[in-house]
Amino acid sequence: MANYRLSFQLYSARKFPPIEAQLEALAAIGFDAVEPYAGAYGDDAAGFRRKLDAVGLAAPTSHMPFDKLESDRKGAIAVAQTLGLETVIIPAPPPGQRDMDRAGWQALAHKVAGHAAALADAGMKLAWHNHAWEFRALPDGTRPIDLILADPGVRFEPDLGWIDFAGADLAAELKKRSGRIAALHIKDRAPAGVTRDDGWTDIGAGTIDWKKLWPAIAGSGSDLLVFEHDDPSDWRGFAARSYAYVSKLIGRG
């Protein structure tokens, strides 16, 4: 059985500062790592790194806005090195570039591939995190996700909740990208008709059959599982209950 690293996307707790208390709580639950987003480290990556070190958490991945890579790639790489990242994750297309035609997506993919090459030169990887947009076919039948990941230097952070929301086959998508997956966003959808917490729920309490899906996760080539909930009213409860469920699933503790 794989020795998985369990991480937590700090965006899930963005409405409940301070971040120091979040990190302490996650370490106490048993998480190995966190996945920051730009708002977590702000303009002080070194200070944030000290907070991680103080509670014994790592940050193997972090979300970083595409615009930051475009405007100041050297600075973005410096932030990534300070945080100790293995992989920089682009969380989404820039605002205004989420409903493009094929040419628009191809142009974006070309830029992403260029950033991936620059990060590789610096000893790191770059990956793309999806929403539902990238899995919706364009008029010619092409899917944006296939254009973005066409360059082999671009890795993938599949958000399993959003892939499921888009109606794609989770196991098939993981199999298709096996060996190129940097981390997996473990996210669960609430049953139909449930609108509380924006329709998301604790991992294991929703509609995704995790036991059935696990062989595909195990075959993905990644050992990094990043828990996320887009809008929890009780982020600590979500973290603790989801950690307990996944830990049992993987035979941890």
C-alpha positions, 0 to 999 in steps of 0.5 A: 500500500502506498505511503501517501502524504496527506495535505490540505488546501488552505483556500478551504480555510480562507474565511477563518483566520488566523493562519497560524491557528489553521496550521496548528490545527492541521498539524494536530489532526495529523496532516503532513503538508499544506497547499498554500494559495497566494493569499496564504503567503502574500508578500512574505513567503519566508515568513510563511515558511517559518510558520510551516517549519514551526509546526512541522508541516511541508508545502510540496505544492502551492497554487500560484496565479498564472498572472504572477508567472506571466508578469514576474516569473523570476519572482514566482520561482523565488517564492517557490524556492523559498516555500520548498515546493516540488511543484507550482500549480496554476489554479485556473485560467486568468479571469476573462479567459475561461470561455475561450475558443480553441485558438485561445486555449491553445495560446494559453497552453503554449504559455503554460508550457513555457513556464513549465520549461523555465521551472524545470530549469530551476529544478521544479515542476509545473502543473495545472489544476482544473475546474469544470470548464476544461472538461467541457468540449469546444464546438469542434469536440476538443476539450481544453484540458487536452490542449493544456496538457498536450505538452509533456512537461506540464503536469496535472493536479486533477480536482476530482470533485470538479471532474465529477461535476463536469460529468467525466469518468474519474477513473478514465481521466486518472488512467489517461494521465497516469505518471503525469499527476503531481498531486490529486485534489480529493474533494467530494460532492454533496448529494443532489439537492443539497445546497449547504456549503455550496454543494460540497461536503466531507470526503466520504460523505458525498456522492463519489465512491472513493473505494471504487475509485481508489485503484485509479488513484493508486495507479496515478503515480502520485502519493500526494493527496490534497484535501479541499472544500470550496466553501465549508462552514466548519473547516476544522470539522471538514478537515478532521472528518475527512482525514479520519475517512481517508486515513482509514481508506489507506490504512494509516494510523 
